[in-house]
């Protein structure tokens, strides 16, 4: 079992083995849920379809779609 420490401003820092197991990186968002006297921390992963819908990749796609076939990487 991994243990952490509550900091002076009541901040929780998950131990390194927990961060690695969950793939948590600086800036990631988490959701805290209290259930039956326990704290669950869930990593919030963005929905890729939502991210793609928010950005227009049409011009980028038209410009780069054949690069892999031509071997271009510049």
Secondary structure as GFF3:
##gff-version 3
##sequence-region A 1 74
A	DSSP	alpha_helix	16	22	.	.	.	ID=ss1
A	DSSP	beta_strand	29	35	.	.	.	ID=ss2
A	DSSP	beta_strand	38	44	.	.	.	ID=ss3
A	DSSP	alpha_helix	48	54	.	.	.	ID=ss4
A	DSSP	alpha_helix	58	64	.	.	.	ID=ss5
A	DSSP	alpha_helix	67	70	.	.	.	ID=ss6
###
